Amino acid sequence: MNTLIDRITIEPTVCHGKPVIRGMRWPVEVILDMMGSGMTSQQIIEDHPELKLEDIQACLRFARLSVSGEAYQLAN
């Protein structure tokens, strides 16, 4: 679990402090929106090759943990 969650970072100076992938300007919510619109992980990666499958999996894990109430710690 930690290896996936470690891919999600929150920095006040990046995307207004929203959770993002690996400090890049890819907010978790954007990835979730793409998946919610019907895009597959493979389609997202093909359109945005700077992203990796593990990044998308980390977004899903982060979302699940966020709504579950479980404790987790993000990388700094």
C-alpha positions, 0 to 999 in steps of 0.5 A: 500500500505505501508504495502506491500512496507514496506516489501522491503528494500534497504541496501548498505551492503545487495545484493549490495544495490539492493531492497530485501525482509525484509532485507533478501538476496532475491532480488526483481528481483529474485522473478520477474524472478521466476514469469516471468518464469511461477512459481506461488506465491504458487510454490515459497512459497512451494520451499522457505518457508521463503517467504510469499505471502505478500513478493511476492505481495510487489515485484509486487507492487514495480515493478509497482511503479518503472515503473509508476513514482509514488512516494514511500518510502521504509522502512529503 
